Amino acid sequence: MKKFDCIVIGGGMIGAASAVSLAQLGLTVAVVEKFAPKSFLAEQALDLRVSAISLASQQLLMQLEAWQQIHDWRICPYQRLAVWEHELAYTEFNATDIEQPYLGHIIENRLIQLALWQQFNQHPNITLFCPEALVSFSDNTQTNTIDVELTTQQLSARLLIGADGANSKVRTLANIGLTGWDYQQSAMLINVETPIFQDNITWQHFLPTGPVAFLPLAGKSDLGGYASLVWYHHRDKIKQLVALPNTQLAKAIEIHFPQRLGEIKVLNKGAFSLTRRHANQYYHHKVVLLGDAAHTINPMAGQGVNLGFKDVLALQTVIAEAIAHGESWSSEQVLARYEKKRRSDNLVMMTAMDALYQAFSHPSIAMKLLRNTAFFMSNKLTPVKNKVLKHACGID
Ligand SMILES: Cc1cc2nc3c(=O)[nH]c(=O)nc-3n(C[C@H](O)[C@H](O)[C@H](O)COP(=O)(O)OP(=O)(O)OC[C@H]3O[C@@H](n4cnc5c(N)ncnc54)[C@H](O)[C@@H]3O)c2cc1C
């Protein structure tokens, strides 16, 4: 049986970042992943799965030495973020208000994962097992380790990290319960060519049926540029929309999205159901959960993976402190410190997203007036607006 300090189940953005962060502390790490991401080629079409990466996440990716590679591949910075329901309550946040060059970058998830996987090669203490999958694990009380059975081999470690996403098998096998629910809405992601080229802005327009959003993407197209559109709507409606031929979908977009989008060409599309999940505990014995395995949030404000990166940094910090103080770094006391650092922050963000979702799902005229007054006032109250902005960027 091969022995490691840590075994990370899931080599997605969060698992890969966690592996590199723990290898930086000198620990030996095994990463177990079912599917290898496709290599990057400059001529490849833009992926459908993209994320708005905050300044705090950028700092972590820099610390993990993955940022420069992502930057060299393709990346789209944005300086402004606009939200509105009624045009009179249009609110715009600007990076200059918080003395930053950008508010964040829109990046393809796969490129973040790939750049972190490249870092595996820079750390001889990381071993990648791919394609491989978790089957089961058990506590070994004699050796004080956790024995992990994969599809074709067995590994053992002092700590097992579940970074295997929203339907985490690690979480289920560790008997860690969940609270959560499915939202009535789904999200449709649509990659389009747009007449807008690198407008440096991402926007979200709230409609009675759910928000529609625009995220700029890297590159220049025949029409101008590229963008990722997000269309939130009732699940059944999204099912219908995703089944439309691209030309008809483009027409539907022109009707429902704000006019500022202009005439677009649909390139690619896909639908995702929205769920909220929060693990009742982030650790149990020698098992710890990170990222979507611990919490899945409504993506309305693009915070999911950013919260996961904060988990990665928190776990690295508590383990580094334990090593520095000669403590047992994989003990439950240390894992409890990780949970303490992260649970309330994740909960606040999840609750804020739910409040936003509920407020904008409410059809009454009074609620609409209240929402727009809130937007209008937030535009006037600069200190409040800047505080919210700093928190969203992860730099408060
Ligand atoms: C529509 C939509 C838009 C979003 N937009 C944003 C955004 O703009 N900004 C943002 O911050 N977040 C966004 N998110 C959230 C973000 O995508 C997730 O938070 C993020 O992908 C979670 O990363 P993860 O590594 O924790 O999990 P995942 O990305 O799910 O990775 C888990 C990995 O584990 C592997 N795996 C699973 N089970 C096993 C097993 N048994 N054995 C081995 N490997 C296994 C999987 O193959 C996968 O590679 C969005 C989400 C959605 C649905």
The ligand as an SDF file (V2000), in Angstrom:
LIG
                    3D

 53 58  0  0  0  0  0  0  0  0999 V2000
  -23.8870   27.7790  -13.6460 C   0  0  0  0  0  0  0  0  0  0  0  0
  -22.7620   27.9600  -12.6700 C   0  0  0  0  0  0  0  0  0  0  0  0
  -21.9660   29.1090  -12.7240 C   0  0  0  0  0  0  0  0  0  0  0  0
  -20.9330   29.3070  -11.7920 C   0  0  0  0  0  0  0  0  0  0  0  0
  -20.1890   30.4550  -11.8380 N   0  0  0  0  0  0  0  0  0  0  0  0
  -19.2640   30.6910  -10.8920 C   0  0  0  0  0  0  0  0  0  0  0  0
  -18.4940   31.9080  -10.8790 C   0  0  0  0  0  0  0  0  0  0  0  0
  -18.6420   32.7820  -11.7430 O   0  0  0  0  0  0  0  0  0  0  0  0
  -17.5790   32.1060   -9.8750 N   0  0  0  0  0  0  0  0  0  0  0  0
  -17.4070   31.1700   -8.8820 C   0  0  0  0  0  0  0  0  0  0  0  0
  -16.6050   31.4150   -7.9630 O   0  0  0  0  0  0  0  0  0  0  0  0
  -18.0840   29.9950   -8.8910 N   0  0  0  0  0  0  0  0  0  0  0  0
  -18.9980   29.7380   -9.8520 C   0  0  0  0  0  0  0  0  0  0  0  0
  -19.6930   28.5690   -9.8470 N   0  0  0  0  0  0  0  0  0  0  0  0
  -19.3800   27.5590   -8.8290 C   0  0  0  0  0  0  0  0  0  0  0  0
  -18.1370   26.7430   -9.2210 C   0  0  0  0  0  0  0  0  0  0  0  0
  -18.2780   26.2120  -10.5160 O   0  0  0  0  0  0  0  0  0  0  0  0
  -17.9210   25.6270   -8.1990 C   0  0  0  0  0  0  0  0  0  0  0  0
  -17.9300   26.1870   -6.8990 O   0  0  0  0  0  0  0  0  0  0  0  0
  -16.5860   24.9260   -8.4470 C   0  0  0  0  0  0  0  0  0  0  0  0
  -16.5610   24.2970   -9.6960 O   0  0  0  0  0  0  0  0  0  0  0  0
  -16.3410   23.8810   -7.3530 C   0  0  0  0  0  0  0  0  0  0  0  0
  -15.0600   23.3250   -7.5310 O   0  0  0  0  0  0  0  0  0  0  0  0
  -14.6570   21.9820   -6.7910 P   0  0  0  0  0  0  0  0  0  0  0  0
  -13.2480   21.6840   -7.2210 O   0  0  0  0  0  0  0  0  0  0  0  0
  -14.9760   22.0820   -5.3470 O   0  0  0  0  0  0  0  0  0  0  0  0
  -15.6600   20.8750   -7.3660 O   0  0  0  0  0  0  0  0  0  0  0  0
  -15.7880   20.3080   -8.8450 P   0  0  0  0  0  0  0  0  0  0  0  0
  -15.4900   21.3340   -9.8530 O   0  0  0  0  0  0  0  0  0  0  0  0
  -17.1200   19.6320   -8.9050 O   0  0  0  0  0  0  0  0  0  0  0  0
  -14.6220   19.2080   -8.9200 O   0  0  0  0  0  0  0  0  0  0  0  0
  -14.7240   17.9530   -8.2850 C   0  0  0  0  0  0  0  0  0  0  0  0
  -13.7470   16.9870   -8.9680 C   0  0  0  0  0  0  0  0  0  0  0  0
  -13.7750   15.7420   -8.2750 O   0  0  0  0  0  0  0  0  0  0  0  0
  -13.7900   14.6680   -9.2070 C   0  0  0  0  0  0  0  0  0  0  0  0
  -14.4400   13.5280   -8.5420 N   0  0  0  0  0  0  0  0  0  0  0  0
  -15.7180   13.4560   -8.0900 C   0  0  0  0  0  0  0  0  0  0  0  0
  -15.9360   12.2770   -7.4860 N   0  0  0  0  0  0  0  0  0  0  0  0
  -14.7720   11.5850   -7.5280 C   0  0  0  0  0  0  0  0  0  0  0  0
  -14.3650   10.2940   -7.0700 C   0  0  0  0  0  0  0  0  0  0  0  0
  -15.2360    9.4850   -6.4170 N   0  0  0  0  0  0  0  0  0  0  0  0
  -13.0850    9.8850   -7.2990 N   0  0  0  0  0  0  0  0  0  0  0  0
  -12.2160   10.7010   -7.9340 C   0  0  0  0  0  0  0  0  0  0  0  0
  -12.5550   11.9500   -8.4090 N   0  0  0  0  0  0  0  0  0  0  0  0
  -13.8000   12.3750   -8.1930 C   0  0  0  0  0  0  0  0  0  0  0  0
  -14.5840   15.2230  -10.3850 C   0  0  0  0  0  0  0  0  0  0  0  0
  -14.2810   14.5330  -11.5730 O   0  0  0  0  0  0  0  0  0  0  0  0
  -14.1120   16.6790  -10.4100 C   0  0  0  0  0  0  0  0  0  0  0  0
  -12.9840   16.8640  -11.2160 O   0  0  0  0  0  0  0  0  0  0  0  0
  -20.7130   28.3270  -10.7800 C   0  0  0  0  0  0  0  0  0  0  0  0
  -21.4900   27.1670  -10.7380 C   0  0  0  0  0  0  0  0  0  0  0  0
  -22.5100   26.9770  -11.6670 C   0  0  0  0  0  0  0  0  0  0  0  0
  -23.3730   25.7260  -11.5810 C   0  0  0  0  0  0  0  0  0  0  0  0
  1  2  1  0
  2  3  1  0
  2 52  2  0
  3  4  2  0
  4  5  1  0
  4 50  1  0
  5  6  2  0
  6  7  1  0
  6 13  1  0
  7  8  2  0
  7  9  1  0
  9 10  1  0
 10 11  2  0
 10 12  1  0
 12 13  2  0
 13 14  1  0
 14 15  1  0
 14 50  1  0
 15 16  1  0
 16 17  1  0
 16 18  1  0
 18 19  1  0
 18 20  1  0
 20 21  1  0
 20 22  1  0
 22 23  1  0
 23 24  1  0
 24 25  2  0
 24 26  1  0
 24 27  1  0
 27 28  1  0
 28 29  2  0
 28 30  1  0
 28 31  1  0
 31 32  1  0
 32 33  1  0
 33 34  1  0
 33 48  1  0
 34 35  1  0
 35 36  1  0
 35 46  1  0
 36 37  1  0
 36 45  1  0
 37 38  2  0
 38 39  1  0
 39 40  1  0
 39 45  2  0
 40 41  1  0
 40 42  2  0
 42 43  1  0
 43 44  2  0
 44 45  1  0
 46 47  1  0
 46 48  1  0
 48 49  1  0
 50 51  2  0
 51 52  1  0
 52 53  1  0
M  END
$$$$
